[in-house]
Amino acid sequence: MSTENPKLEERRARVEALLRGIEKERRIGVIGSMNADYTIDVPHLPAPGETVRGGEVRLLPGGKSSNQAACAALLGASVSMFGLVGKDDNGSFLLERLGRAGVDVTGVARAGRPTGTTLIAVDAAGENAIAYAPGANDLLDAAFVRAAEELLDCDVVGLCLETPLNSVRVAAAQCHEAGAQVLLNYSPCSEPPSRDLAQSVDVLLVNEHELAQLTGLPEGGPWAEAQDALLDMGFSEALVTTGPRGSMVLGEDCARRVESFEVRACDTTGCGDAFMGAVLAGLASGYSLREAAELGSCVSAFAALGHGAQASYGTADQVVDALRQGLLG
């Protein structure tokens, strides 16, 4: 490892300590989407009406919630997944891959509808365009949430919006009332959150585009105004990812930037979910929100080194090795 940049070396050492400190004592519950990702590499993303010839189609495990669960488990956290897949080969594939990552899948049911499916085109720069068919994910309703009693035993709970919004409201309210720390990835962003949902969420996670949709403010700040707008909605703390510029930690008394890690990106699919999964693992390990965000910056950068979402995630040891080799700077 080079010692030419002491500040960078200090940061790598700090993040390595965070990776080594992830623990299994507190349990993470992730309830939400599970998808089979059909991915194709293309020279550039197609414009409207354009057909672009690409490479071979790859079937990879995905779905925002499933990705987040897999990432947290690979890092060493104790994770349980709650959701629905079809009684098809894709459903079996997703369950097998989650189990291989170390996720407890006893809370996943098989439904009489095809497994959720995502079509992903990835260009030469690693950027992507995505189309999504929810399938069995649309059956994850409030009744399913209420029946998932083991979810209430979790210490940290992760949610996103790839399942019906009412189920997200019910899950957030029940878990918050039970004393869990609730982290909501408000994505894909379609409508402003209700105040009761916001007040059941301990930490909101959005990217800067979603923040602009929620607040009506321009992307990239002003952060003080964004912070005030989220507080007015009922959110007490938030993480805002800003791509290559890292992320912002917003709270009642602070707006602090966490820098990104530079990386030669191969595929950015699932990097946002890797960030969320790492934050879940960090919060479950007792880290501050800023420490969890720094962990997320490192883990999401590592994910950009590989193809696909879950397929590109690594263990804590693998991420540490990449840090030591200087692949993440």
Secondary structure, DSSP 8 states (H G I E B T S, - for coil): ---S-HHHHHHHHHHHHHHHT--SSSEEEEES--EEEEEEE-SS---TT--------EEEEE-HHHHHHHHHHHTT-EEEEEEEEESSHHHHHHHHHHHHHT-EEEEEEEESS--EEEEEEE-TTS-EEEEEE-GGGGG--HHHHHH-GGGGG-SEEEEESSS-HHHHHHHHHHHHHTT-EEEEE--S--S---HHHHHT-SEEEEEHHHHHHHH---TT--HHHHHHHHHHHT-S-EEEE-GGG-EEEEETTEEEEE-------S--TTHHHHHHHHHHHHHHTT--HHHHHHHHHHHHHHHTTSSSSGGG---HHHHHHHHHTT---
